[in-house]
Amino acid sequence: MFFTERLMLRGIDPEVDNAIFLQWTNNVESVNSITTSGPHPWSRERAKQLVEGRTKNADALPWFIICERPTPENEPASVLGPNDDYYRTADGQARYPAIGMLTMTKIGGATDVSRTVAFGILFDQSHQGKGLGTEVLRWFCNYTFSTLGYHRIELQMDAKNAKASNCYRKVGFVEEGRQRKKFWLEGEWRDVVGMAMLEEEWFKEHRLRDD
Ligand SMILES: CC(C)(COP(=O)(O)OP(=O)(O)OC[C@H]1O[C@@H](n2cnc3c(N)ncnc32)[C@H](O)[C@@H]1OP(=O)(O)O)[C@@H](O)C(=O)NCCC(=O)NCCS
């Protein structure tokens, strides 16, 4: 479990998170913002396979469910009742409902020496534009560089995704290049922009800070 000022990041629990994952993958705006393959309806089975496949792969880097940071009142009791556990309440609901998701993927296989990860991020619409993306990505950069020892974080995005690009720039990501007319969205060709941050860039700004 990881915490920022307003958020908690926990692992995925398919039993409680498949529902929200299915919701996100069937929302055209959400899908268009995180993929370049166009919106298609996702079946329950496909969403389940992706989430369960990822959670069962012990060699994969973590995917995080982002939740609101719990208050002392909604922390579980130290002795849990029947059918109650850390992620689920006794009636089967998520104890810490997802408001977003952060995925990380290692670039290259076992022999790759670039120490590079890519990430994906999505907040549900009611939690966008409140500074949470900036907050969680600052945590993520620190985790990736300081805790895991990676060297480079990179991403690719729709050049028209101003919200994402402004958020990434605010955190310190730098634009590296542009692939022109790379994918088709809403009746037009869109460019794909590549952005990245290097560990030395992060440490230059944050070595003495705790975030
Ligand atoms: C992209 C995303 C993660 C950003 O997180 P967020 O919490 O909404 O962003 P923040 O509130 O931290 O905003 C950071 C900066 O982005 C800019 N920003 C915020 N809302 C914006 C908007 N509607 N349009 C343009 N820029 C915007 C601002 O410059 C802001 O800085 P400021 O607060 O100092 O003014 C989030 O909006 C999201 O999940 N979007 C849908 C999925 C997505 O696009 N994922 C990225 C795929 S590459």
Ligand as a Chemical Component Dictionary entry (heavy atoms), coordinates in Angstrom:
data_LIG
# 
_chem_comp.id                   LIG 
_chem_comp.type                 NON-POLYMER 
_chem_comp.pdbx_formal_charge   0 
_chem_comp.three_letter_code    LIG 
# 
loop_
_chem_comp_atom.comp_id 
_chem_comp_atom.atom_id 
_chem_comp_atom.alt_atom_id 
_chem_comp_atom.type_symbol 
_chem_comp_atom.charge 
_chem_comp_atom.model_Cartn_x 
_chem_comp_atom.model_Cartn_y 
_chem_comp_atom.model_Cartn_z 
_chem_comp_atom.pdbx_ordinal 
LIG C1  C1  C 0 -4.380 12.992 -17.794 1  
LIG C2  C2  C 0 -4.755 12.930 -16.318 2  
LIG C3  C3  C 0 -4.091 11.722 -15.663 3  
LIG C4  C4  C 0 -4.221 14.223 -15.646 4  
LIG O1  O1  O 0 -4.557 14.185 -14.284 5  
LIG P1  P1  P 0 -5.396 15.397 -13.652 6  
LIG O2  O2  O 0 -5.547 15.118 -12.210 7  
LIG O3  O3  O 0 -6.648 15.587 -14.431 8  
LIG O4  O4  O 0 -4.419 16.607 -13.925 9  
LIG P2  P2  P 0 -4.053 17.752 -12.883 10 
LIG O5  O5  O 0 -5.295 18.273 -12.240 11 
LIG O6  O6  O 0 -2.956 17.272 -11.997 12 
LIG O7  O7  O 0 -3.529 18.896 -13.866 13 
LIG C5  C5  C 0 -2.178 19.138 -14.155 14 
LIG C6  C6  C 0 -2.102 20.276 -15.141 15 
LIG O8  O8  O 0 -2.799 19.918 -16.324 16 
LIG C7  C7  C 0 -3.476 21.072 -16.832 17 
LIG N1  N1  N 0 -4.903 20.815 -16.972 18 
LIG C8  C8  C 0 -5.807 20.435 -16.042 19 
LIG N2  N2  N 0 -7.016 20.300 -16.613 20 
LIG C9  C9  C 0 -6.864 20.630 -17.919 21 
LIG C10 C10 C 0 -7.741 20.699 -19.023 22 
LIG N3  N3  N 0 -9.049 20.406 -18.895 23 
LIG N4  N4  N 0 -7.242 21.071 -20.223 24 
LIG C11 C11 C 0 -5.921 21.394 -20.360 25 
LIG N5  N5  N 0 -5.035 21.351 -19.338 26 
LIG C12 C12 C 0 -5.516 20.973 -18.144 27 
LIG C13 C13 C 0 -3.179 22.217 -15.942 28 
LIG O9  O9  O 0 -2.087 22.932 -16.504 29 
LIG C14 C14 C 0 -2.769 21.557 -14.666 30 
LIG O10 O10 O 0 -1.844 22.324 -13.976 31 
LIG P3  P3  P 0 -2.370 23.455 -12.933 32 
LIG O11 O11 O 0 -3.224 22.730 -11.952 33 
LIG O12 O12 O 0 -1.121 24.001 -12.328 34 
LIG O13 O13 O 0 -3.152 24.453 -13.716 35 
LIG C15 C15 C 0 -6.300 12.867 -16.102 36 
LIG O14 O14 O 0 -6.896 14.050 -16.567 37 
LIG C16 C16 C 0 -6.945 11.677 -16.795 38 
LIG O15 O15 O 0 -7.044 10.604 -16.210 39 
LIG N6  N6  N 0 -7.410 11.871 -18.073 40 
LIG C17 C17 C 0 -8.061 10.795 -18.833 41 
LIG C18 C18 C 0 -7.095 9.692  -19.208 42 
LIG C19 C19 C 0 -5.873 10.206 -19.915 43 
LIG O16 O16 O 0 -5.934 11.110 -20.727 44 
LIG N7  N7  N 0 -4.748 9.578  -19.590 45 
LIG C20 C20 C 0 -3.463 9.935  -20.171 46 
LIG C21 C21 C 0 -3.222 9.195  -21.409 47 
LIG S1  S1  S 0 -1.646 9.637  -22.119 48 
# 
loop_
_chem_comp_bond.comp_id 
_chem_comp_bond.atom_id_1 
_chem_comp_bond.atom_id_2 
_chem_comp_bond.value_order 
_chem_comp_bond.pdbx_ordinal 
LIG C1  C2  SING 1  
LIG C2  C3  SING 2  
LIG C2  C4  SING 3  
LIG C2  C15 SING 4  
LIG C4  O1  SING 5  
LIG O1  P1  SING 6  
LIG P1  O2  DOUB 7  
LIG P1  O3  SING 8  
LIG P1  O4  SING 9  
LIG O4  P2  SING 10 
LIG P2  O5  DOUB 11 
LIG P2  O6  SING 12 
LIG P2  O7  SING 13 
LIG O7  C5  SING 14 
LIG C5  C6  SING 15 
LIG C6  O8  SING 16 
LIG C6  C14 SING 17 
LIG O8  C7  SING 18 
LIG C7  N1  SING 19 
LIG C7  C13 SING 20 
LIG N1  C8  SING 21 
LIG N1  C12 SING 22 
LIG C8  N2  DOUB 23 
LIG N2  C9  SING 24 
LIG C9  C10 SING 25 
LIG C9  C12 DOUB 26 
LIG C10 N3  SING 27 
LIG C10 N4  DOUB 28 
LIG N4  C11 SING 29 
LIG C11 N5  DOUB 30 
LIG N5  C12 SING 31 
LIG C13 O9  SING 32 
LIG C13 C14 SING 33 
LIG C14 O10 SING 34 
LIG O10 P3  SING 35 
LIG P3  O11 DOUB 36 
LIG P3  O12 SING 37 
LIG P3  O13 SING 38 
LIG C15 O14 SING 39 
LIG C15 C16 SING 40 
LIG C16 O15 DOUB 41 
LIG C16 N6  SING 42 
LIG N6  C17 SING 43 
LIG C17 C18 SING 44 
LIG C18 C19 SING 45 
LIG C19 O16 DOUB 46 
LIG C19 N7  SING 47 
LIG N7  C20 SING 48 
LIG C20 C21 SING 49 
LIG C21 S1  SING 50 
# 
